[in-house]
Amino acid sequence: EQQEKEDQERRGKKRRVVVLDEEAVKKVYSYVEKSFGKSYLTEREQKQINHRLCRGAHCDCSLYYTEGILASPVMNNAQYVNAKKQAQNNRRLFLNSQNVMKRNVETMTDFLRRSLNRRTEADVVSSYYGTIQPRKLWRIGRTDPGRIFYRNTKQNSSQFAVQVLMDASGSQRDRQGQVALQAYIISEALSNVGIPHQIMSFCTFWDYTVMQRFRDYEDPREKNKDVFRYITSSNNRDGLAIRAAGDSLLGREEENRILIVLSDGRPNDVIVNRPGSRNPKPYCGEY
């Protein structure tokens, strides 16, 4: 019903037709590829995801999935060199903060482990059926016996999947290393307790929201350090990025799915008369 309502509203609004030169579109895509690395999706997969997720306020946008310019570069350009330098800075900060990092990882690991243990503990409650409680048998024939049985309540599910989404827009430029360290601490703690998790970052370049993947849910622990390839640039269309991250989580089988967003919480995506771009409606300010 909701989908039908949205379709009716969409048909009721005046359609905005945007005509783009095919050659210009290819040039834009090529530039995105050179700036952020090749996509790990096929052209067909990208079109399917864009058709499904780029709707409503994001109808003139596209999603671009990559593992980053350092993992899948097109050429050794200025963006590649800058990304390499920032990765080195992130790793240097990590090496200089190892004692603090270790304590933080241990603290978070201990907290998660205790929380998971509590969820799996059996909770015994009085009941009208179950296993008899001998100490309450004296009530029979003398008073209302009430709940003279006990039973174990159903255990809470301890199956979790976590998505860590990092804001990689230009507003995070002054704290790139700190954000990378935060994501690494979370990743290490989740690895310690065996919770599958994915780490991605997002930024928006022209009409493309770039989703960079550092580690996937089932990747080995060694992939946690790939988060130090984190680098910031351009704008941020948080709504579309969160929708894409949520779509990934919904595909998991775990009962409990958690999205953690590391962001300053200030969406800002404005494109003005950019040639070869669909120039989506400005995405910033008030809701």
CORBEL-V818717 format. One record per residue. RES is the residue in one letter. SS is DSSP state (H for helix, E for strand, - for the rest). Layout:
RES_SS / RES_SS
This chain:
E_- / Q_H / Q_H / E_H / K_H / E_H / D_H / Q_H / E_H / R_H / R_H / G_H / K_- / K_- / R_- / R_- / V_- / V_- / V_- / L_- / D_- / E_H / E_H / A_H / V_H / K_H / K_H / V_H / Y_H / S_H / Y_H / V_H / E_H / K_H / S_H / F_H / G_- / K_- / S_E / Y_- / L_- / T_- / E_H / R_H / E_H / Q_H / K_H / Q_H / I_H / N_H / H_H / R_H / L_H / C_- / R_- / G_H / A_H / H_H / C_- / D_- / C_- / S_E / L_E / Y_E / Y_E / T_E / E_- / G_- / I_- / L_- / A_- / S_- / P_- / V_- / M_- / N_- / N_- / A_H / Q_H / Y_H / V_H / N_H / A_H / K_H / K_H / Q_H / A_H / Q_H / N_H / N_H / R_H / R_H / L_H / F_H / L_H / N_H / S_- / Q_H / N_H / V_H / M_H / K_H / R_H / N_H / V_H / E_H / T_H / M_H / T_H / D_H / F_H / L_H / R_H / R_H / S_H / L_H / N_H / R_H / R_H / T_H / E_- / A_- / D_- / V_E / V_E / S_E / S_E / Y_- / Y_- / G_- / T_E / I_E / Q_- / P_H / R_H / K_H / L_H / W_H / R_H / I_- / G_- / R_- / T_- / D_- / P_- / G_- / R_- / I_- / F_E / Y_E / R_E / N_E / T_- / K_- / Q_- / N_- / S_- / S_- / Q_- / F_E / A_E / V_E / Q_E / V_E / L_E / M_E / D_E / A_- / S_- / G_H / S_H / Q_H / R_H / D_H / R_H / Q_H / G_H / Q_H / V_H / A_H / L_H / Q_H / A_H / Y_H / I_H / I_H / S_H / E_H / A_H / L_H / S_H / N_H / V_- / G_- / I_- / P_E / H_E / Q_E / I_E / M_E / S_E / F_E / C_E / T_E / F_E / W_- / D_- / Y_E / T_E / V_E / M_E / Q_E / R_E / F_E / R_E / D_- / Y_- / E_- / D_- / P_- / R_H / E_H / K_H / N_H / K_H / D_H / V_H / F_H / R_H / Y_- / I_- / T_- / S_- / S_- / N_E / N_E / R_- / D_H / G_H / L_H / A_H / I_H / R_H / A_H / A_H / G_H / D_H / S_H / L_H / L_H / G_- / R_- / E_- / E_- / E_- / N_E / R_E / I_E / L_E / I_E / V_E / L_E / S_- / D_- / G_- / R_- / P_- / N_E / D_E / V_- / I_- / V_- / N_- / R_- / P_- / G_- / S_- / R_- / N_- / P_- / K_- / P_- / Y_E / C_E / G_- / E_- / Y_-
